[in-house]
Amino acid sequence: MKVLMLNGSWNQDGSTKAGLDEMAKVFAAEGVETEIVTIGGKPIADCIACGKCAELKHCVFENDGVNDFAAKAKDADGFVFGSPVYYAHPSGRIQSFLDRLFFSTMNADRYASLRHKPCASIVVARRAGTSASFDVLNKYATISQMIVVGSSYWNEFHALTKDDVPQDPEGLQTLRNLARNMVYVMKCQKAGRDSGILPPANESGVFTNFVR
Ligand SMILES: Cc1cc2nc3c(=O)[nH]c(=O)nc-3n(C[C@H](O)[C@H](O)[C@H](O)COP(=O)(O)O)c2cc1C
């Protein structure tokens, strides 16, 4: 089993990474492989709604990590999206990244590489804006039929820099419990698959814009 994690900070070794590392330790102890992908500090294009992904089966903007992440997603059993809070929302770069990842995946394969897989978002802030940011990240999972996994608190922890992270033991405990819950869901899914329980097929054919 493998969990693909996304660090939505420019900082590849900051607070967000420290939170992802705390979860990765639990995954390792449970025998689950992890990979942390860092968006990094280079510019990330926003989605320009060109619709080319329907034809290309990937985003038209290459070389900034979105298409690589989409390729890795096919083999992942679970996902964690981590972001710092900026002005009470997730980082702009993770929102641009996820807009393009989810829109291109929808157009490429109707979310087949993400659908029904467990997903959790984690957010870190010095002080405020965590629950609003958490809601934004969870919206990607809930429109694509991913299974949102919860923990013993909303998935937030508090730090200005990574050195502060150990001073939020409840936040870290929330992250560890979240990782254990994800492992439980992935194991249940595997046991279900092994005994012939498969995800339901979707109904389709209705797509309205509220005006016709
Ligand atoms: C532009 C900017 C906006 C921020 N906005 C908030 C905020 O709204 N609330 C908050 O508590 N912290 C805010 N912070 C602090 C970061 O969330 C905090 O430093 C976090 O630990 C950074 O994570 P990182 O090291 O993974 O980038 C902001 C930081 C920056 C640079």
The ligand as a Tripos MOL2 file, in Angstrom:
@<TRIPOS>MOLECULE
LIG
   31    33     1     0     0
SMALL
NO_CHARGES

@<TRIPOS>ATOM
      1 C1          1.4800   35.1900    3.2700 C.3       1 LIG1
      2 C2          1.2540   34.4820    4.5880 C.ar      1 LIG1
      3 C3         -0.0020   34.4830    5.1400 C.ar      1 LIG1
      4 C4         -0.2280   33.8460    6.3470 C.ar      1 LIG1
      5 N1         -1.5140   33.8430    6.8630 N.ar      1 LIG1
      6 C5         -1.7500   33.2330    8.0480 C.ar      1 LIG1
      7 C6         -3.0730   33.2210    8.5920 C.ar      1 LIG1
      8 O1         -4.0550   33.6520    7.9780 O.2       1 LIG1
      9 N2         -3.2470   32.6460    9.8080 N.ar      1 LIG1
     10 C7         -2.2000   32.1230   10.5330 C.ar      1 LIG1
     11 O2         -2.4140   31.6790   11.6350 O.2       1 LIG1
     12 N3         -0.9410   32.0670   10.0150 N.ar      1 LIG1
     13 C8         -0.6900   32.6030    8.7790 C.ar      1 LIG1
     14 N4          0.5690   32.5490    8.2430 N.ar      1 LIG1
     15 C9          1.6200   31.7530    8.9470 C.3       1 LIG1
     16 C10         1.8490   30.3480    8.3420 C.3       1 LIG1
     17 O3          0.6230   29.6410    8.1990 O.3       1 LIG1
     18 C11         2.7930   29.5430    9.2340 C.3       1 LIG1
     19 O4          4.0150   30.2460    9.3400 O.3       1 LIG1
     20 C12         3.0440   28.1330    8.7760 C.3       1 LIG1
     21 O5          3.6790   27.4250    9.8280 O.3       1 LIG1
     22 C13         3.9460   28.0680    7.5440 C.3       1 LIG1
     23 O6          4.0600   26.7110    7.1090 O.3       1 LIG1
     24 P1          5.2850   26.2350    6.1350 P.3       1 LIG1
     25 O7          6.5510   26.3610    6.9390 O.co2     1 LIG1
     26 O8          4.9870   24.8310    5.7960 O.co2     1 LIG1
     27 O9          5.2590   27.1410    4.9500 O.co2     1 LIG1
     28 C14         0.8340   33.1770    7.0220 C.ar      1 LIG1
     29 C15         2.0940   33.1640    6.4450 C.ar      1 LIG1
     30 C16         2.3190   33.8140    5.2460 C.ar      1 LIG1
     31 C17         3.6950   33.7780    4.6150 C.3       1 LIG1
@<TRIPOS>BOND
     1     1     2 1
     2     2     3 ar
     3     2    30 ar
     4     3     4 ar
     5     4     5 ar
     6     4    28 ar
     7     5     6 ar
     8     6     7 ar
     9     6    13 1
    10     7     8 2
    11     7     9 ar
    12     9    10 ar
    13    10    11 2
    14    10    12 ar
    15    12    13 ar
    16    13    14 ar
    17    14    15 1
    18    14    28 ar
    19    15    16 1
    20    16    17 1
    21    16    18 1
    22    18    19 1
    23    18    20 1
    24    20    21 1
    25    20    22 1
    26    22    23 1
    27    23    24 1
    28    24    25 2
    29    24    26 1
    30    24    27 1
    31    28    29 ar
    32    29    30 ar
    33    30    31 1
@<TRIPOS>SUBSTRUCTURE
     1 LIG1         1 GROUP 0 **** ****
